[in-house]
Structures are given as C-alpha cells and as structure tokens.
C-alpha cells in the first residue's frame, strides 16, 4: 500500500517536473522553422499540437491517481 502511494506521488512529481519541457517543445514545434522563422504547422494540426501539454498533464494525473487508488484499495481504505 505505502509503495503504491509513494509510487503515485513520484509519477506526479516526475510528470510535473517534465511539464515545462513538453510545453517548450510544443511551442517550438508550432512556431519555429529554421529557414523562414515561421511555422509550417497551421489549422487543425496546430490546434491538436497545442493540446499536447493538456493530454500529457491528464495522462500524468490519471496515472498517479490510479496508482494511489490501487494502493488504497489493497489496504481496504477505498471502496470498490
């Protein structure tokens, strides 16, 4: 139980520490081109690429919560 709780917090901690890197790389992918300085990503592709940090954050949060919930469920502190 304690291992799962600590594991969940570690997953969240690592994900939160990687969030600025993901956001910076998404920004660079949307706005930078080596020859013209402009982006080749437009329209729907740019919108979906802009949502990447959101999906990353949701994935990290759901992984951490599920690991912690599994530990609590094994201890009998969380209902089915």
N, CA, C and O atoms as CSV, one atom per row, in Angstrom:
chain,resi,resn,atom,element,x,y,z
A,1,UNK,N,N,0.821,-1.185,0.000
A,1,UNK,CA,C,0.000,0.000,0.000
A,1,UNK,C,C,0.865,1.247,0.000
A,1,UNK,O,O,0.687,2.130,-0.839
A,2,UNK,N,N,1.798,1.324,0.934
A,2,UNK,CA,C,2.644,2.504,1.031
A,2,UNK,C,C,3.492,2.673,-0.222
A,2,UNK,O,O,3.737,3.795,-0.667
A,3,UNK,N,N,3.938,1.556,-0.789
A,3,UNK,CA,C,4.724,1.615,-2.022
A,3,UNK,C,C,3.927,2.190,-3.175
A,3,UNK,O,O,4.453,2.965,-3.974
A,4,UNK,N,N,2.649,1.813,-3.265
A,4,UNK,CA,C,1.805,2.355,-4.331
A,4,UNK,C,C,1.545,3.843,-4.131
A,4,UNK,O,O,1.536,4.603,-5.100
A,5,UNK,N,N,1.335,4.268,-2.890
A,5,UNK,CA,C,1.120,5.693,-2.637
A,5,UNK,C,C,2.362,6.506,-2.996
A,5,UNK,O,O,2.265,7.551,-3.640
A,6,UNK,N,N,3.526,6.018,-2.573
A,6,UNK,CA,C,4.766,6.716,-2.892
A,6,UNK,C,C,5.006,6.701,-4.400
A,6,UNK,O,O,5.452,7.694,-4.974
A,7,UNK,N,N,4.708,5.573,-5.035
A,7,UNK,CA,C,4.848,5.486,-6.488
A,7,UNK,C,C,3.953,6.472,-7.213
A,7,UNK,O,O,4.371,7.087,-8.194
A,8,UNK,N,N,2.731,6.628,-6.742
A,8,UNK,CA,C,1.821,7.606,-7.351
A,8,UNK,C,C,2.334,9.022,-7.216
A,8,UNK,O,O,2.249,9.812,-8.156
A,9,UNK,N,N,2.871,9.348,-6.043
A,9,UNK,CA,C,3.413,10.691,-5.856
A,9,UNK,C,C,4.667,10.911,-6.693
A,9,UNK,O,O,4.899,12.019,-7.176
A,10,UNK,N,N,5.472,9.880,-6.868
A,10,UNK,CA,C,6.667,10.012,-7.700
A,10,UNK,C,C,6.279,10.222,-9.159
A,10,UNK,O,O,6.888,11.037,-9.850
A,11,UNK,N,N,5.269,9.493,-9.631
A,11,UNK,CA,C,4.795,9.682,-11.006
A,11,UNK,C,C,4.324,11.112,-11.212
A,11,UNK,O,O,4.657,11.737,-12.218
A,12,UNK,N,N,3.553,11.632,-10.269
A,12,UNK,CA,C,3.066,13.010,-10.379
A,12,UNK,C,C,4.231,13.996,-10.313
A,12,UNK,O,O,4.253,14.966,-11.071
A,13,UNK,N,N,5.191,13.770,-9.432
A,13,UNK,CA,C,6.337,14.666,-9.300
A,13,UNK,C,C,7.171,14.700,-10.578
A,13,UNK,O,O,7.562,15.774,-11.035
A,14,UNK,N,N,7.443,13.539,-11.153
A,14,UNK,CA,C,8.223,13.495,-12.392
A,14,UNK,C,C,7.444,14.150,-13.535
A,14,UNK,O,O,8.017,14.893,-14.331
A,15,UNK,N,N,6.158,13.879,-13.614
A,15,UNK,CA,C,5.343,14.484,-14.668
A,15,UNK,C,C,5.276,15.993,-14.564
A,15,UNK,O,O,5.352,16.693,-15.574
A,16,UNK,N,N,5.134,16.498,-13.352
A,16,UNK,CA,C,5.075,17.951,-13.166
A,16,UNK,C,C,6.423,18.582,-13.493
A,16,UNK,O,O,6.471,19.688,-14.032
A,17,UNK,N,N,7.510,17.901,-13.177
A,17,UNK,CA,C,8.821,18.464,-13.491
A,17,UNK,C,C,9.110,18.425,-14.994
A,17,UNK,O,O,9.894,19.238,-15.482
A,18,UNK,N,N,8.497,17.503,-15.738
A,18,UNK,CA,C,8.679,17.445,-17.186
A,18,UNK,C,C,7.709,18.336,-17.955
A,18,UNK,O,O,7.891,18.550,-19.153
A,19,UNK,N,N,6.698,18.849,-17.297
A,19,UNK,CA,C,5.679,19.657,-17.977
A,19,UNK,C,C,6.244,20.886,-18.690
A,19,UNK,O,O,5.851,21.138,-19.829
A,20,UNK,N,N,7.148,21.668,-18.081
A,20,UNK,CA,C,7.701,22.818,-18.815
A,20,UNK,C,C,8.476,22.411,-20.067
A,20,UNK,O,O,8.449,23.126,-21.069
A,21,UNK,N,N,9.158,21.284,-20.019
A,21,UNK,CA,C,9.895,20.812,-21.187
A,21,UNK,C,C,8.945,20.460,-22.320
A,21,UNK,O,O,9.188,20.810,-23.475
A,22,UNK,N,N,7.870,19.773,-21.990
A,22,UNK,CA,C,6.874,19.419,-23.005
A,22,UNK,C,C,6.248,20.677,-23.599
A,22,UNK,O,O,6.082,20.773,-24.815
A,23,UNK,N,N,5.905,21.628,-22.757
A,23,UNK,CA,C,5.283,22.866,-23.243
A,23,UNK,C,C,6.254,23.657,-24.123
A,23,UNK,O,O,5.845,24.214,-25.141
A,24,UNK,N,N,7.520,23.713,-23.747
A,24,UNK,CA,C,8.511,24.426,-24.562
A,24,UNK,C,C,8.703,23.765,-25.924
A,24,UNK,O,O,8.811,24.453,-26.939
A,25,UNK,N,N,8.745,22.446,-25.948
A,25,UNK,CA,C,8.932,21.743,-27.213
A,25,UNK,C,C,7.705,21.878,-28.123
A,25,UNK,O,O,7.846,21.983,-29.341
A,26,UNK,N,N,6.526,21.875,-27.545
A,26,UNK,CA,C,5.314,22.081,-28.343
A,26,UNK,C,C,5.306,23.487,-28.916
A,26,UNK,O,O,4.954,23.684,-30.079
A,27,UNK,N,N,5.692,24.467,-28.107
A,27,UNK,CA,C,5.764,25.845,-28.602
A,27,UNK,C,C,6.779,25.956,-29.740
A,27,UNK,O,O,6.518,26.609,-30.750
A,28,UNK,N,N,7.932,25.317,-29.573
A,28,UNK,CA,C,8.949,25.362,-30.619
A,28,UNK,C,C,8.458,24.685,-31.896
A,28,UNK,O,O,8.735,25.160,-32.997
A,29,UNK,N,N,7.737,23.589,-31.754
A,29,UNK,CA,C,7.223,22.887,-32.934
A,29,UNK,C,C,6.163,23.714,-33.658
A,29,UNK,O,O,6.038,23.637,-34.880
A,30,UNK,N,N,5.413,24.490,-32.915
A,30,UNK,CA,C,4.353,25.287,-33.543
A,30,UNK,C,C,4.864,26.571,-34.156
A,30,UNK,O,O,4.233,27.089,-35.077
A,31,UNK,N,N,5.974,27.109,-33.690
A,31,UNK,CA,C,6.341,28.465,-34.099
A,31,UNK,C,C,7.685,28.600,-34.789
A,31,UNK,O,O,8.023,29.710,-35.198
A,32,UNK,N,N,8.471,27.554,-34.946
A,32,UNK,CA,C,9.819,27.746,-35.443
A,32,UNK,C,C,10.090,26.929,-36.693
A,32,UNK,O,O,9.723,25.758,-36.786
A,33,UNK,N,N,10.737,27.572,-37.644
A,33,UNK,CA,C,11.224,26.920,-38.842
A,33,UNK,C,C,12.629,27.451,-39.086
A,33,UNK,O,O,12.846,28.659,-38.995
A,34,UNK,N,N,13.576,26.596,-39.388
A,34,UNK,CA,C,14.977,27.013,-39.477
A,34,UNK,C,C,15.246,27.966,-40.635
A,34,UNK,O,O,16.164,28.781,-40.545
A,35,UNK,N,N,14.487,27.891,-41.705
A,35,UNK,CA,C,14.783,28.738,-42.863
A,35,UNK,C,C,14.042,30.064,-42.833
A,35,UNK,O,O,14.633,31.102,-43.129
A,36,UNK,N,N,12.780,30.054,-42.487
A,36,UNK,CA,C,11.993,31.288,-42.553
A,36,UNK,C,C,11.675,31.870,-41.194
A,36,UNK,O,O,11.281,33.033,-41.103
A,37,UNK,N,N,11.831,31.106,-40.149
A,37,UNK,CA,C,11.467,31.579,-38.823
A,37,UNK,C,C,9.987,31.446,-38.531
A,37,UNK,O,O,9.541,31.743,-37.423
A,38,UNK,N,N,9.217,30.998,-39.522
A,38,UNK,CA,C,7.774,30.802,-39.338
A,38,UNK,C,C,7.485,29.307,-39.216
A,38,UNK,O,O,8.373,28.473,-39.393
A,39,UNK,N,N,6.262,28.993,-38.919
A,39,UNK,CA,C,5.873,27.605,-38.718
A,39,UNK,C,C,5.236,27.029,-39.973
A,39,UNK,O,O,4.593,27.742,-40.742
A,40,UNK,N,N,5.423,25.737,-40.166
A,40,UNK,CA,C,4.743,25.036,-41.243
A,40,UNK,C,C,3.498,24.327,-40.755
A,40,UNK,O,O,2.837,23.633,-41.528
A,41,UNK,N,N,3.167,24.493,-39.480
A,41,UNK,CA,C,2.006,23.831,-38.891
A,41,UNK,C,C,0.878,24.863,-38.812
A,41,UNK,O,O,1.022,25.902,-38.168
A,42,UNK,N,N,-0.232,24.568,-39.467
A,42,UNK,CA,C,-1.358,25.501,-39.495
A,42,UNK,C,C,-2.662,24.748,-39.290
A,42,UNK,O,O,-2.709,23.524,-39.418
A,43,UNK,N,N,-3.713,25.477,-38.973
A,43,UNK,CA,C,-5.057,24.931,-38.910
A,43,UNK,C,C,-5.268,23.924,-37.799
A,43,UNK,O,O,-4.859,24.127,-36.656
A,44,UNK,N,N,-5.915,22.834,-38.167
A,44,UNK,CA,C,-6.282,21.812,-37.181
A,44,UNK,C,C,-5.054,21.140,-36.584
A,44,UNK,O,O,-5.057,20.778,-35.408
A,45,UNK,N,N,-4.007,20.972,-37.379
A,45,UNK,CA,C,-2.783,20.348,-36.865
A,45,UNK,C,C,-2.167,21.201,-35.765
A,45,UNK,O,O,-1.670,20.673,-34.770
A,46,UNK,N,N,-2.198,22.501,-35.939
A,46,UNK,CA,C,-1.665,23.393,-34.916
A,46,UNK,C,C,-2.506,23.346,-33.649
A,46,UNK,O,O,-1.970,23.401,-32.542
A,47,UNK,N,N,-3.803,23.245,-33.804
A,47,UNK,CA,C,-4.696,23.154,-32.647
A,47,UNK,C,C,-4.455,21.867,-31.864
A,47,UNK,O,O,-4.366,21.885,-30.637
A,48,UNK,N,N,-4.351,20.765,-32.577
A,48,UNK,CA,C,-4.116,19.477,-31.913
A,48,UNK,C,C,-2.746,19.455,-31.259
A,48,UNK,O,O,-2.598,18.943,-30.150
A,49,UNK,N,N,-1.747,20.002,-31.928
A,49,UNK,CA,C,-0.409,20.079,-31.347
A,49,UNK,C,C,-0.418,20.947,-30.095
A,49,UNK,O,O,0.301,20.658,-29.139
A,50,UNK,N,N,-1.216,21.995,-30.090
A,50,UNK,CA,C,-1.329,22.854,-28.916
A,50,UNK,C,C,-1.990,22.167,-27.734
A,50,UNK,O,O,-1.782,22.576,-26.591
A,51,UNK,N,N,-2.778,21.136,-27.981
A,51,UNK,CA,C,-3.432,20.394,-26.905
A,51,UNK,C,C,-2.548,19.307,-26.296
A,51,UNK,O,O,-2.936,18.672,-25.315
A,52,UNK,N,N,-1.378,19.091,-26.863
A,52,UNK,CA,C,-0.478,18.048,-26.377
A,52,UNK,C,C,-0.115,18.214,-24.901
A,52,UNK,O,O,-0.155,17.223,-24.172
A,53,UNK,N,N,0.241,19.423,-24.413
A,53,UNK,CA,C,0.534,19.549,-22.977
A,53,UNK,C,C,-0.665,19.207,-22.088
A,53,UNK,O,O,-0.493,18.656,-21.001
A,54,UNK,N,N,-1.862,19.528,-22.541
A,54,UNK,CA,C,-3.058,19.178,-21.772
A,54,UNK,C,C,-3.195,17.666,-21.649
A,54,UNK,O,O,-3.441,17.150,-20.558
A,55,UNK,N,N,-3.036,16.951,-22.768
A,55,UNK,CA,C,-3.148,15.498,-22.729
A,55,UNK,C,C,-2.024,14.879,-21.909
A,55,UNK,O,O,-2.238,13.877,-21.228
A,56,UNK,N,N,-0.836,15.459,-21.964
A,56,UNK,CA,C,0.272,14.977,-21.142
A,56,UNK,C,C,-0.065,15.135,-19.662
A,56,UNK,O,O,0.142,14.214,-18.872
A,57,UNK,N,N,-0.582,16.300,-19.292
A,57,UNK,CA,C,-0.941,16.541,-17.892
A,57,UNK,C,C,-2.063,15.614,-17.438
A,57,UNK,O,O,-2.016,15.090,-16.325
A,58,UNK,N,N,-3.060,15.406,-18.276
A,58,UNK,CA,C,-4.144,14.483,-17.927
A,58,UNK,C,C,-3.646,13.055,-17.773
A,58,UNK,O,O,-4.099,12.335,-16.883
A,59,UNK,N,N,-2.729,12.640,-18.619
A,59,UNK,CA,C,-2.167,11.298,-18.523
A,59,UNK,C,C,-1.368,11.105,-17.248
A,59,UNK,O,O,-1.486,10.073,-16.588
A,60,UNK,N,N,-0.560,12.089,-16.899
A,60,UNK,CA,C,0.226,12.016,-15.669
A,60,UNK,C,C,-0.697,11.988,-14.450
A,60,UNK,O,O,-0.495,11.195,-13.530
A,61,UNK,N,N,-1.706,12.855,-14.449
A,61,UNK,CA,C,-2.627,12.897,-13.307
A,61,UNK,C,C,-3.393,11.585,-13.170
A,61,UNK,O,O,-3.536,11.063,-12.064
A,62,UNK,N,N,-3.883,11.054,-14.277
A,62,UNK,CA,C,-4.651,9.804,-14.190
A,62,UNK,C,C,-3.764,8.635,-13.787
A,62,UNK,O,O,-4.215,7.753,-13.057
A,63,UNK,N,N,-2.519,8.604,-14.241
A,63,UNK,CA,C,-1.607,7.519,-13.831
A,63,UNK,C,C,-1.307,7.599,-12.337
A,63,UNK,O,O,-1.347,6.585,-11.640
A,64,UNK,N,N,-1.010,8.790,-11.850
A,64,UNK,CA,C,-0.730,8.942,-10.422
A,64,UNK,C,C,-1.923,8.606,-9.555
A,64,UNK,O,O,-1.779,7.950,-8.524
A,65,UNK,N,N,-3.101,9.049,-9.964
A,65,UNK,CA,C,-4.312,8.784,-9.190
A,65,UNK,C,C,-4.645,7.297,-9.200
A,65,UNK,O,O,-5.046,6.745,-8.175
A,66,UNK,N,N,-4.483,6.644,-10.352
A,66,UNK,CA,C,-4.809,5.219,-10.398
A,66,UNK,C,C,-3.837,4.384,-9.578
A,66,UNK,O,O,-4.248,3.410,-8.947
A,67,UNK,N,N,-2.560,4.744,-9.572
A,67,UNK,CA,C,-1.589,4.008,-8.754
A,67,UNK,C,C,-1.903,4.190,-7.269
A,67,UNK,O,O,-1.879,3.228,-6.502
A,68,UNK,N,N,-2.195,5.424,-6.871
A,68,UNK,CA,C,-2.535,5.681,-5.468
A,68,UNK,C,C,-3.856,5.001,-5.087
A,68,UNK,O,O,-3.979,4.472,-3.982
A,69,UNK,N,N,-4.830,5.010,-5.977
A,69,UNK,CA,C,-6.113,4.368,-5.680
A,69,UNK,C,C,-5.959,2.858,-5.559
A,69,UNK,O,O,-6.638,2.233,-4.744
A,70,UNK,N,N,-5.088,2.271,-6.346
A,70,UNK,CA,C,-4.831,0.835,-6.243
A,70,UNK,C,C,-4.246,0.506,-4.870
A,70,UNK,O,O,-4.635,-0.483,-4.249
A,71,UNK,N,N,-3.319,1.327,-4.399
A,71,UNK,CA,C,-2.749,1.101,-3.075
A,71,UNK,C,C,-3.774,1.241,-1.967
A,71,UNK,O,O,-3.781,0.448,-1.025
A,72,UNK,N,N,-4.641,2.241,-2.067
A,72,UNK,CA,C,-5.685,2.413,-1.068
A,72,UNK,C,C,-6.709,1.287,-1.115
A,72,UNK,O,O,-7.222,0.861,-0.080
A,73,UNK,N,N,-7.005,0.807,-2.321
A,73,UNK,CA,C,-7.964,-0.294,-2.464
A,73,UNK,C,C,-7.392,-1.572,-1.857
A,73,UNK,O,O,-8.128,-2.331,-1.226
A,74,UNK,N,N,-6.097,-1.824,-2.034
A,74,UNK,CA,C,-5.477,-3.013,-1.454
A,74,UNK,C,C,-5.464,-2.952,0.066
A,74,UNK,O,O,-5.504,-3.983,0.738
A,75,UNK,N,N,-5.409,-1.732,0.607
A,75,UNK,CA,C,-5.428,-1.580,2.053
A,75,UNK,C,C,-6.839,-1.601,2.618
A,75,UNK,O,O,-7.013,-1.657,3.835
A,76,UNK,N,N,-7.840,-1.558,1.765
A,76,UNK,CA,C,-9.215,-1.572,2.219
A,76,UNK,C,C,-9.748,-0.212,2.604
A,76,UNK,O,O,-10.803,-0.116,3.231
A,77,UNK,N,N,-9.035,0.848,2.239
A,77,UNK,CA,C,-9.474,2.200,2.589
A,77,UNK,C,C,-10.325,2.850,1.501
A,77,UNK,O,O,-10.925,3.902,1.724
A,78,UNK,N,N,-10.376,2.233,0.340
A,78,UNK,CA,C,-11.148,2.778,-0.767
A,78,UNK,C,C,-12.111,1.714,-1.238
A,78,UNK,O,O,-11.722,0.568,-1.460
A,79,UNK,N,N,-13.376,2.093,-1.394
A,79,UNK,CA,C,-14.394,1.129,-1.808
A,79,UNK,C,C,-14.228,0.711,-3.251
A,79,UNK,O,O,-13.454,1.303,-4.003
A,80,UNK,N,N,-14.956,-0.306,-3.622
A,80,UNK,CA,C,-14.877,-0.844,-4.986
A,80,UNK,C,C,-15.601,0.071,-5.859
A,80,UNK,O,O,-15.681,-0.161,-7.065
